[in-house]
Amino acid sequence: MLAYSLATLIGLSLGLLGGGGSILTVPILVYAMDMDPKLSIALSLAIVGATSLIGVFGHYKNQNIDFKIALIFGPVAMLGTFVGAKLSQYLSGSTQLILFSLIMIIASFFMFKGRDENVSEKDKDLNIPLIITEGIVVGIITGLVGVGGGFLIVPALVLLAGLSMKKAVGTSLLIISLKSFAGFAGYITIMEIPWEFLAKFTAFSGAGILIGSHLVKFVPQKTLKKSFAVFLVIMGIFILYKNKSVFMG
């Protein structure tokens, strides 16, 4: 039951912050469920993909999704994620976890740095080549280490595409769901998937994002983000420590 309680936390993170689901999912599966790192990364893609898709519907109702941007960023990110998942075969599980921990620490920087919550959308020429490059890079990272990339996507959508924070979060969830499914498709052919566990875990995570989406208007975002950033640093250092043998070997 502990696993499913923690699954709800994953959904809460996505609902409240528009990201962070996979950053929670992989450590939970590896260290709380004692699951193989490679399988954990594969399952995290499916869990975060499905959970994000549930969150998309709420943002769609509130007109917080920019489909034009999603159609530019999404396909190249999906391609990158599929490629990243295939490339993961050439990395050990420990190496993947080390990369994952480094991504956590980078994500914490974005959380500490914060963003202007009142950024207004502005008319500007889209830097399409830069958006495409960002999509491919984030996609490959997603496939390699199982992170949805929300903390990389949201700043990119605000800075490169000129979206407001609300639209960036909603559009990010749509992109995360698309490329997470693409990455998961890359893993299906290279490992056996425990479908029953995956379905149950995802159901609880989905319930969490519905709760988080409702609570978001009552929780001070600045305080929440700073607290989560501290958590990311602690977890990143913990994972590096647990895999220190890679550096010492």
C-alpha positions as CSV (number, residue, x, y, z in Angstrom):
1,M,0.0,0.0,0.0
2,L,3.0,2.3,0.6
3,A,3.7,2.2,-3.2
4,Y,0.2,3.4,-4.1
5,S,0.3,6.1,-1.4
6,L,3.6,7.4,-2.9
7,A,2.0,7.1,-6.4
8,T,-0.6,9.7,-5.2
9,L,2.3,12.0,-4.3
10,I,3.6,11.8,-7.9
11,G,0.2,12.9,-9.2
12,L,0.1,15.7,-6.7
13,S,3.5,17.0,-7.9
14,L,2.3,17.1,-11.5
15,G,-1.0,18.8,-10.5
16,L,0.6,21.4,-8.3
17,L,3.8,22.1,-10.3
18,G,3.2,20.9,-13.8
19,G,6.3,18.7,-13.5
20,G,8.3,16.6,-11.1
21,G,6.3,13.4,-11.6
22,S,9.2,11.4,-13.0
23,I,11.7,12.9,-10.6
24,L,9.6,11.3,-7.8
25,T,8.7,8.1,-9.7
26,V,12.1,6.6,-10.4
27,P,13.4,7.0,-6.8
28,I,10.2,5.6,-5.4
29,L,10.3,2.5,-7.7
30,V,14.0,1.9,-7.2
31,Y,14.4,2.6,-3.4
32,A,10.9,2.1,-2.0
33,M,9.9,-0.8,-4.2
34,D,13.4,-2.3,-4.7
35,M,12.8,-2.4,-8.5
36,D,15.5,-2.7,-11.2
37,P,16.6,0.8,-12.3
38,K,16.1,0.1,-16.0
39,L,12.5,-1.2,-15.4
40,S,11.8,1.7,-13.1
41,I,12.8,4.2,-15.8
42,A,10.6,2.4,-18.3
43,L,7.6,2.3,-16.0
44,S,8.1,5.9,-15.0
45,L,7.6,6.9,-18.6
46,A,4.2,5.2,-18.8
47,I,3.1,6.4,-15.4
48,V,4.0,10.0,-16.0
49,G,2.7,9.9,-19.5
50,A,-0.7,8.7,-18.5
51,T,-0.9,10.9,-15.4
52,S,0.1,14.0,-17.4
53,L,-2.6,13.2,-20.0
54,I,-5.2,13.2,-17.2
55,G,-4.0,16.6,-16.1
56,V,-4.2,17.9,-19.7
57,F,-8.0,17.7,-19.7
58,G,-8.3,20.2,-16.9
59,H,-6.0,22.6,-18.5
60,Y,-7.8,22.2,-21.9
61,K,-11.1,23.2,-20.2
62,N,-9.3,26.4,-18.9
63,Q,-7.8,27.1,-22.4
64,N,-4.3,26.7,-21.0
65,I,-2.9,24.7,-23.9
66,D,-1.1,26.2,-26.9
67,F,-1.6,23.4,-29.6
68,K,0.5,25.3,-32.1
69,I,3.6,25.1,-29.9
70,A,2.8,21.6,-28.8
71,L,2.7,20.5,-32.5
72,I,6.2,22.0,-33.0
73,F,7.8,20.8,-29.8
74,G,5.9,17.5,-29.3
75,P,6.9,15.5,-32.4
76,V,10.6,16.2,-32.2
77,A,10.6,15.5,-28.5
78,M,8.8,12.2,-29.1
79,L,11.5,11.3,-31.7
80,G,14.2,12.2,-29.3
81,T,12.6,10.2,-26.5
82,F,12.3,7.1,-28.6
83,V,16.0,7.4,-29.6
84,G,17.0,8.0,-26.0
85,A,15.1,4.9,-24.9
86,K,17.0,2.8,-27.5
87,L,20.3,4.3,-26.5
88,S,19.7,3.4,-22.9
89,Q,20.5,-0.2,-23.8
90,Y,24.2,0.8,-23.9
91,L,24.2,2.3,-20.4
92,S,24.2,0.4,-17.1
93,G,21.3,0.9,-14.6
94,S,23.7,2.7,-12.2
95,T,24.9,5.1,-15.0
96,Q,21.3,5.9,-15.8
97,L,20.6,6.7,-12.1
98,I,23.7,8.9,-11.9
99,L,22.5,10.9,-15.0
100,F,19.1,11.0,-13.4
101,S,20.5,12.5,-10.2
102,L,22.3,15.1,-12.1
103,I,19.1,16.1,-13.9
104,M,17.4,16.3,-10.5
105,I,20.1,18.8,-9.3
106,I,19.7,20.8,-12.5
107,A,16.0,20.9,-12.1
108,S,16.4,22.2,-8.5
109,F,18.3,25.2,-10.0
110,F,15.2,26.1,-12.1
111,M,13.0,25.7,-9.0
112,F,15.3,27.8,-6.8
113,K,15.7,30.4,-9.5
114,G,11.9,30.7,-9.9
115,R,10.0,32.4,-12.7
116,D,7.8,35.4,-12.9
117,E,4.3,34.1,-12.2
118,N,2.8,37.1,-13.9
119,V,4.5,36.8,-17.2
120,S,2.1,37.9,-19.9
121,E,1.9,36.4,-23.3
122,K,3.4,38.6,-26.0
123,D,3.4,38.6,-29.7
124,K,6.9,37.5,-30.9
125,D,8.4,35.6,-33.8
126,L,8.9,32.0,-32.7
127,N,12.5,30.8,-32.8
128,I,11.4,27.5,-34.4
129,P,15.0,26.0,-34.9
130,L,15.8,26.7,-31.2
131,I,12.4,25.1,-30.1
132,I,13.1,22.1,-32.3
133,T,16.6,21.7,-30.8
134,E,15.3,22.0,-27.3
135,G,12.6,19.4,-28.1
136,I,15.2,16.9,-29.4
137,V,17.6,17.4,-26.4
138,V,14.9,17.1,-23.8
139,G,13.4,14.1,-25.6
140,I,16.8,12.2,-25.6
141,I,17.2,13.0,-21.9
142,T,13.7,11.7,-21.2
143,G,14.4,8.4,-23.0
144,L,17.8,7.9,-21.3
145,V,16.8,8.6,-17.7
146,G,13.0,8.6,-17.6
147,V,12.4,12.2,-16.7
148,G,9.4,13.9,-18.2
149,G,11.4,17.1,-18.5
150,G,8.7,19.5,-17.2
151,F,11.3,21.7,-15.4
152,L,13.2,22.0,-18.7
153,I,10.1,22.4,-21.0
154,V,8.2,25.1,-19.0
155,P,11.1,27.6,-18.9
156,A,11.7,26.9,-22.6
157,L,8.0,27.6,-23.4
158,V,8.1,30.8,-21.4
159,L,11.4,32.1,-22.7
160,L,11.4,30.8,-26.3
161,A,7.7,30.8,-27.2
162,G,6.5,33.7,-25.0
163,L,3.8,31.7,-23.3
164,S,2.3,32.7,-19.9
165,M,3.1,30.4,-17.0
166,K,-0.4,28.8,-17.0
167,K,-0.2,28.0,-20.7
168,A,3.4,26.8,-20.4
169,V,2.4,24.4,-17.6
170,G,-0.7,23.1,-19.5
171,T,1.2,22.8,-22.8
172,S,4.1,21.1,-21.0
173,L,1.8,18.4,-19.6
174,L,0.6,17.6,-23.1
175,I,4.2,17.4,-24.5
176,I,5.3,15.3,-21.5
177,S,2.5,12.8,-22.1
178,L,3.3,12.5,-25.8
179,K,7.0,12.0,-25.4
180,S,6.7,9.8,-22.3
181,F,4.5,7.4,-24.3
182,A,7.1,7.5,-27.2
183,G,9.9,6.6,-24.8
184,F,7.8,3.8,-23.2
185,A,7.2,2.4,-26.7
186,G,11.0,2.2,-27.1
187,Y,11.3,0.1,-23.9
188,I,8.4,-2.3,-24.5
189,T,10.5,-4.3,-27.0
190,I,13.5,-4.6,-24.7
191,M,12.1,-5.7,-21.4
192,E,9.1,-7.4,-19.8
193,I,6.5,-5.0,-18.4
194,P,4.4,-5.8,-15.2
195,W,1.2,-4.5,-16.6
196,E,-1.0,-5.1,-13.6
197,F,1.2,-3.2,-11.2
198,L,1.6,-0.5,-13.8
199,A,-2.2,-0.1,-14.2
200,K,-2.7,0.1,-10.4
201,F,0.2,2.5,-9.8
202,T,-1.0,4.8,-12.6
203,A,-4.6,4.8,-11.3
204,F,-3.4,6.2,-7.9
205,S,-1.1,8.7,-9.6
206,G,-4.0,9.8,-11.8
207,A,-6.1,10.4,-8.7
208,G,-3.2,12.5,-7.3
209,I,-3.0,14.8,-10.2
210,L,-6.8,15.5,-10.0
211,I,-6.3,16.4,-6.3
212,G,-3.3,18.5,-7.1
213,S,-5.0,20.3,-9.9
214,H,-7.8,21.3,-7.4
215,L,-5.4,22.3,-4.6
216,V,-3.2,24.4,-6.8
217,K,-5.3,27.5,-6.3
218,F,-5.0,27.3,-2.5
219,V,-1.2,26.6,-2.2
220,P,1.4,29.3,-2.3
221,Q,3.4,28.3,-5.4
222,K,6.6,30.1,-4.5
223,T,6.9,28.3,-1.1
224,L,6.0,25.0,-2.7
225,K,8.6,25.3,-5.4
226,K,11.4,26.3,-3.0
227,S,10.6,23.3,-0.8
228,F,10.5,20.9,-3.7
229,A,13.9,22.3,-4.9
230,V,15.4,21.4,-1.6
231,F,14.0,17.9,-1.9
232,L,15.5,17.6,-5.4
233,V,19.0,18.4,-4.1
234,I,18.7,16.0,-1.2
235,M,17.5,13.2,-3.5
236,G,20.0,13.9,-6.2
237,I,22.9,13.7,-3.7
238,F,21.4,10.6,-2.1
239,I,21.2,8.8,-5.5
240,L,24.8,9.8,-6.3
241,Y,25.9,8.4,-2.9
242,K,24.1,5.1,-3.5
243,N,25.8,4.7,-6.8
244,K,29.3,5.9,-5.8
245,S,30.8,2.6,-6.8
246,V,30.5,3.7,-10.4
247,F,33.0,6.5,-9.7
248,M,35.2,4.3,-7.5
249,G,35.2,1.3,-9.8
